[in-house]
């Protein structure tokens, strides 16, 4: 997936952490390049 989610407890409280995976970073960078090319004035 693009995002990694980890759920655990810290004391009595739930703690959720999320991070972007390498695949997610690659796909996001490709998306930004595509949008930039599309919006570039001609």
C-alpha distance matrix in Angstrom:
0.0 3.8 5.6 7.1 10.0 13.1 16.2 19.6 23.2 25.4 28.9 29.0 26.4 22.7 20.4 16.8 15.0 11.9 10.8 8.8 7.3 9.4 7.3 7.0 10.6 11.6 10.6 12.3 15.2 15.6 15.7 18.3 20.3 20.4 21.5 24.0 25.5 25.9 27.6 29.7 33.4 35.1
3.8 0.0 3.8 6.9 10.0 13.4 16.6 20.1 23.5 25.3 28.9 29.1 26.1 22.6 20.0 16.3 14.0 10.4 8.7 5.9 5.4 7.6 5.9 3.8 7.5 9.1 8.1 9.0 12.1 13.0 12.9 15.1 17.4 17.8 18.6 20.9 22.7 23.2 24.6 26.7 30.4 32.4
5.6 3.8 0.0 3.8 6.4 10.0 13.1 16.5 19.8 21.5 25.1 25.4 22.4 18.9 16.2 12.5 10.2 6.6 5.7 4.5 5.6 9.1 8.8 6.5 9.2 11.9 11.3 11.2 14.3 15.9 15.5 17.1 19.8 20.6 20.9 23.0 25.2 25.7 26.7 28.9 32.5 34.7
7.1 6.9 3.8 0.0 3.8 6.7 10.2 13.4 16.9 18.7 22.3 22.8 20.1 16.6 13.9 10.4 8.2 5.5 5.3 6.2 6.4 10.1 10.6 9.4 11.7 14.4 14.5 14.6 17.4 19.2 19.1 20.6 23.2 24.1 24.6 26.5 28.8 29.4 30.3 32.4 36.1 38.3
10.0 10.0 6.4 3.8 0.0 3.8 6.7 10.1 13.5 15.6 19.1 19.3 16.5 12.9 10.5 7.0 5.8 4.5 6.7 9.0 10.0 13.8 14.4 12.7 15.0 17.9 17.7 17.4 20.4 22.3 21.8 23.1 26.1 26.9 26.9 28.9 31.4 31.7 32.4 34.8 38.3 40.8
13.1 13.4 10.0 6.7 3.8 0.0 3.8 6.7 10.3 12.4 15.8 16.3 14.0 10.6 8.2 5.7 5.3 6.4 8.8 11.7 12.5 16.1 17.2 16.0 17.9 20.9 21.1 20.8 23.6 25.7 25.3 26.5 29.4 30.4 30.5 32.3 34.9 35.4 36.0 38.2 41.7 44.2
16.2 16.6 13.1 10.2 6.7 3.8 0.0 3.8 7.1 9.9 13.0 12.9 10.7 7.1 5.8 4.4 6.5 8.9 12.0 15.1 16.2 19.8 20.8 19.3 21.3 24.4 24.3 23.9 26.8 28.9 28.2 29.4 32.4 33.3 33.1 35.1 37.7 38.0 38.4 40.8 44.3 46.9
19.6 20.1 16.5 13.4 10.1 6.7 3.8 0.0 3.8 6.7 9.6 10.0 8.5 5.8 5.3 6.4 8.6 11.7 14.6 18.0 19.0 22.5 23.8 22.6 24.3 27.4 27.7 27.2 29.9 32.1 31.6 32.6 35.6 36.7 36.5 38.3 41.0 41.4 41.7 44.0 47.5 50.2
23.2 23.5 19.8 16.9 13.5 10.3 7.1 3.8 0.0 3.8 6.0 6.3 5.4 4.4 5.4 8.3 11.0 14.5 17.5 21.1 22.4 25.9 27.3 25.9 27.4 30.7 30.9 30.2 32.9 35.3 34.6 35.4 38.5 39.7 39.2 40.9 43.8 44.1 44.2 46.5 49.9 52.8
25.4 25.3 21.5 18.7 15.6 12.4 9.9 6.7 3.8 0.0 3.8 6.0 5.4 6.2 6.3 9.8 11.8 15.6 18.3 22.0 23.6 26.9 28.8 27.3 28.3 31.8 32.3 31.2 33.6 36.3 35.8 36.1 39.3 40.7 40.1 41.5 44.6 45.1 44.9 47.1 50.4 53.4
28.9 28.9 25.1 22.3 19.1 15.8 13.0 9.6 6.0 3.8 0.0 3.8 5.6 8.1 9.5 13.2 15.5 19.2 22.1 25.8 27.3 30.6 32.5 31.0 32.1 35.5 36.0 34.9 37.3 40.1 39.4 39.7 43.0 44.3 43.6 45.1 48.2 48.6 48.4 50.6 53.9 56.9
29.0 29.1 25.4 22.8 19.3 16.3 12.9 10.0 6.3 6.0 3.8 0.0 3.8 6.8 9.6 13.1 16.1 19.7 23.0 26.6 28.3 31.8 33.3 31.5 33.0 36.4 36.5 35.4 38.1 40.6 39.6 40.1 43.5 44.6 43.7 45.4 48.5 48.6 48.4 50.8 54.0 57.1
26.4 26.1 22.4 20.1 16.5 14.0 10.7 8.5 5.4 5.4 5.6 3.8 0.0 3.8 6.4 9.9 13.0 16.6 19.9 23.5 25.5 29.1 30.5 28.5 29.8 33.4 33.3 32.0 34.8 37.3 36.2 36.6 40.1 41.1 40.1 41.8 45.0 45.0 44.7 47.2 50.3 53.4
22.7 22.6 18.9 16.6 12.9 10.6 7.1 5.8 4.4 6.2 8.1 6.8 3.8 0.0 3.8 6.7 10.1 13.4 16.9 20.4 22.3 25.9 27.1 25.1 26.7 30.1 29.9 28.8 31.7 34.1 33.0 33.7 37.1 38.0 37.1 39.0 42.0 42.0 41.9 44.5 47.7 50.6
20.4 20.0 16.2 13.9 10.5 8.2 5.8 5.3 5.4 6.3 9.5 9.6 6.4 3.8 0.0 3.8 6.7 10.2 13.5 17.1 19.2 22.7 24.2 22.2 23.5 27.0 27.0 25.8 28.5 31.1 30.2 30.6 34.0 35.1 34.4 36.0 39.1 39.3 39.2 41.5 44.8 47.8
16.8 16.3 12.5 10.4 7.0 5.7 4.4 6.4 8.3 9.8 13.2 13.1 9.9 6.7 3.8 0.0 3.8 6.8 10.3 13.7 15.8 19.5 20.7 18.6 20.1 23.5 23.4 22.3 25.1 27.5 26.6 27.2 30.5 31.6 30.9 32.7 35.6 35.8 35.9 38.3 41.7 44.5
15.0 14.0 10.2 8.2 5.8 5.3 6.5 8.6 11.0 11.8 15.5 16.1 13.0 10.1 6.7 3.8 0.0 3.8 6.9 10.5 12.7 16.2 17.8 15.7 16.8 20.4 20.6 19.5 22.0 24.6 24.0 24.5 27.6 29.0 28.5 30.0 33.0 33.5 33.6 35.7 39.2 42.0
11.9 10.4 6.6 5.5 4.5 6.4 8.9 11.7 14.5 15.6 19.2 19.7 16.6 13.4 10.2 6.8 3.8 0.0 3.8 7.0 9.5 13.1 14.4 12.1 13.3 16.8 16.9 15.7 18.4 20.9 20.3 20.9 24.0 25.3 24.9 26.6 29.4 29.9 30.2 32.3 35.8 38.5
10.8 8.7 5.7 5.3 6.7 8.8 12.0 14.6 17.5 18.3 22.1 23.0 19.9 16.9 13.5 10.3 6.9 3.8 0.0 3.8 6.4 9.7 11.4 9.3 10.0 13.6 14.2 13.2 15.4 18.1 18.0 18.5 21.3 22.9 22.9 24.3 27.0 27.9 28.3 30.1 33.7 36.3
8.8 5.9 4.5 6.2 9.0 11.7 15.1 18.0 21.1 22.0 25.8 26.6 23.5 20.4 17.1 13.7 10.5 7.0 3.8 0.0 3.8 6.7 8.0 5.7 6.4 9.9 10.5 9.7 11.9 14.4 14.5 15.3 17.9 19.4 19.8 21.2 23.7 24.7 25.4 27.1 30.8 33.2
7.3 5.4 5.6 6.4 10.0 12.5 16.2 19.0 22.4 23.6 27.3 28.3 25.5 22.3 19.2 15.8 12.7 9.5 6.4 3.8 0.0 3.8 5.3 5.0 6.2 8.7 9.9 10.4 12.3 14.2 15.1 16.4 18.4 19.9 20.9 22.3 24.3 25.6 26.7 28.3 32.1 34.1
9.4 7.6 9.1 10.1 13.8 16.1 19.8 22.5 25.9 26.9 30.6 31.8 29.1 25.9 22.7 19.5 16.2 13.1 9.7 6.7 3.8 0.0 3.8 5.4 5.1 6.2 8.7 9.8 10.6 12.4 14.2 15.4 16.7 18.5 20.0 21.1 22.7 24.4 25.8 26.9 30.7 32.5
7.3 5.9 8.8 10.6 14.4 17.2 20.8 23.8 27.3 28.8 32.5 33.3 30.5 27.1 24.2 20.7 17.8 14.4 11.4 8.0 5.3 3.8 0.0 3.8 5.4 5.1 6.2 8.5 9.9 10.6 12.3 14.3 15.5 16.5 18.4 19.9 21.2 22.6 24.3 25.7 29.5 31.1
7.0 3.8 6.5 9.4 12.7 16.0 19.3 22.6 25.9 27.3 31.0 31.5 28.5 25.1 22.2 18.6 15.7 12.1 9.3 5.7 5.0 5.4 3.8 0.0 3.8 5.5 5.2 6.0 8.5 9.9 10.4 12.2 14.2 15.2 16.3 18.1 19.9 20.9 22.3 24.0 27.8 29.7
10.6 7.5 9.2 11.7 15.0 17.9 21.3 24.3 27.4 28.3 32.1 33.0 29.8 26.7 23.5 20.1 16.8 13.3 10.0 6.4 6.2 5.1 5.4 3.8 0.0 3.8 5.5 5.1 6.1 8.6 9.8 10.5 12.3 14.2 15.3 16.4 18.3 19.9 21.0 22.2 26.0 28.1
11.6 9.1 11.9 14.4 17.9 20.9 24.4 27.4 30.7 31.8 35.5 36.4 33.4 30.1 27.0 23.5 20.4 16.8 13.6 9.9 8.7 6.2 5.1 5.5 3.8 0.0 3.8 5.5 5.2 6.3 8.7 10.0 10.7 12.4 14.4 15.4 16.6 18.5 20.1 21.1 24.9 26.5
10.6 8.1 11.3 14.5 17.7 21.1 24.3 27.7 30.9 32.3 36.0 36.5 33.3 29.9 27.0 23.4 20.6 16.9 14.2 10.5 9.9 8.7 6.2 5.2 5.5 3.8 0.0 3.8 5.5 5.0 6.1 8.7 9.9 10.5 12.3 14.1 15.3 16.4 18.3 19.8 23.6 25.2
12.3 9.0 11.2 14.6 17.4 20.8 23.9 27.2 30.2 31.2 34.9 35.4 32.0 28.8 25.8 22.3 19.5 15.7 13.2 9.7 10.4 9.8 8.5 6.0 5.1 5.5 3.8 0.0 3.8 5.4 4.9 6.2 8.6 9.8 10.5 12.1 14.2 15.2 16.4 18.1 21.8 23.9
15.2 12.1 14.3 17.4 20.4 23.6 26.8 29.9 32.9 33.6 37.3 38.1 34.8 31.7 28.5 25.1 22.0 18.4 15.4 11.9 12.3 10.6 9.9 8.5 6.1 5.2 5.5 3.8 0.0 3.8 5.4 5.1 6.2 8.6 9.9 10.5 12.3 14.2 15.4 16.3 20.1 22.0
15.6 13.0 15.9 19.2 22.3 25.7 28.9 32.1 35.3 36.3 40.1 40.6 37.3 34.1 31.1 27.5 24.6 20.9 18.1 14.4 14.2 12.4 10.6 9.9 8.6 6.3 5.0 5.4 3.8 0.0 3.8 5.5 5.1 6.2 8.7 9.8 10.6 12.3 14.3 15.3 19.1 20.5
15.7 12.9 15.5 19.1 21.8 25.3 28.2 31.6 34.6 35.8 39.4 39.6 36.2 33.0 30.2 26.6 24.0 20.3 18.0 14.5 15.1 14.2 12.3 10.4 9.8 8.7 6.1 4.9 5.4 3.8 0.0 3.8 5.4 5.1 6.1 8.5 9.9 10.5 12.2 14.1 17.8 19.5
18.3 15.1 17.1 20.6 23.1 26.5 29.4 32.6 35.4 36.1 39.7 40.1 36.6 33.7 30.6 27.2 24.5 20.9 18.5 15.3 16.4 15.4 14.3 12.2 10.5 10.0 8.7 6.2 5.1 5.5 3.8 0.0 3.8 5.5 5.2 6.0 8.5 9.8 10.5 11.9 15.7 17.9
20.3 17.4 19.8 23.2 26.1 29.4 32.4 35.6 38.5 39.3 43.0 43.5 40.1 37.1 34.0 30.5 27.6 24.0 21.3 17.9 18.4 16.7 15.5 14.2 12.3 10.7 9.9 8.6 6.2 5.1 5.4 3.8 0.0 3.8 5.6 5.1 6.1 8.6 10.0 10.4 14.2 15.9
20.4 17.8 20.6 24.1 26.9 30.4 33.3 36.7 39.7 40.7 44.3 44.6 41.1 38.0 35.1 31.6 29.0 25.3 22.9 19.4 19.9 18.5 16.5 15.2 14.2 12.4 10.5 9.8 8.6 6.2 5.1 5.5 3.8 0.0 3.8 5.5 5.2 6.2 8.7 10.0 13.5 14.8
21.5 18.6 20.9 24.6 26.9 30.5 33.1 36.5 39.2 40.1 43.6 43.7 40.1 37.1 34.4 30.9 28.5 24.9 22.9 19.8 20.9 20.0 18.4 16.3 15.3 14.4 12.3 10.5 9.9 8.7 6.1 5.2 5.6 3.8 0.0 3.8 5.4 5.0 6.1 8.5 11.9 14.0
24.0 20.9 23.0 26.5 28.9 32.3 35.1 38.3 40.9 41.5 45.1 45.4 41.8 39.0 36.0 32.7 30.0 26.6 24.3 21.2 22.3 21.1 19.9 18.1 16.4 15.4 14.1 12.1 10.5 9.8 8.5 6.0 5.1 5.5 3.8 0.0 3.8 5.4 5.2 5.9 9.7 12.0
25.5 22.7 25.2 28.8 31.4 34.9 37.7 41.0 43.8 44.6 48.2 48.5 45.0 42.0 39.1 35.6 33.0 29.4 27.0 23.7 24.3 22.7 21.2 19.9 18.3 16.6 15.3 14.2 12.3 10.6 9.9 8.5 6.1 5.2 5.4 3.8 0.0 3.8 5.6 5.2 8.7 9.9
25.9 23.2 25.7 29.4 31.7 35.4 38.0 41.4 44.1 45.1 48.6 48.6 45.0 42.0 39.3 35.8 33.5 29.9 27.9 24.7 25.6 24.4 22.6 20.9 19.9 18.5 16.4 15.2 14.2 12.3 10.5 9.8 8.6 6.2 5.0 5.4 3.8 0.0 3.8 5.6 8.4 9.5
27.6 24.6 26.7 30.3 32.4 36.0 38.4 41.7 44.2 44.9 48.4 48.4 44.7 41.9 39.2 35.9 33.6 30.2 28.3 25.4 26.7 25.8 24.3 22.3 21.0 20.1 18.3 16.4 15.4 14.3 12.2 10.5 10.0 8.7 6.1 5.2 5.6 3.8 0.0 3.8 6.3 8.8
29.7 26.7 28.9 32.4 34.8 38.2 40.8 44.0 46.5 47.1 50.6 50.8 47.2 44.5 41.5 38.3 35.7 32.3 30.1 27.1 28.3 26.9 25.7 24.0 22.2 21.1 19.8 18.1 16.3 15.3 14.1 11.9 10.4 10.0 8.5 5.9 5.2 5.6 3.8 0.0 3.8 6.4
33.4 30.4 32.5 36.1 38.3 41.7 44.3 47.5 49.9 50.4 53.9 54.0 50.3 47.7 44.8 41.7 39.2 35.8 33.7 30.8 32.1 30.7 29.5 27.8 26.0 24.9 23.6 21.8 20.1 19.1 17.8 15.7 14.2 13.5 11.9 9.7 8.7 8.4 6.3 3.8 0.0 3.8
35.1 32.4 34.7 38.3 40.8 44.2 46.9 50.2 52.8 53.4 56.9 57.1 53.4 50.6 47.8 44.5 42.0 38.5 36.3 33.2 34.1 32.5 31.1 29.7 28.1 26.5 25.2 23.9 22.0 20.5 19.5 17.9 15.9 14.8 14.0 12.0 9.9 9.5 8.8 6.4 3.8 0.0
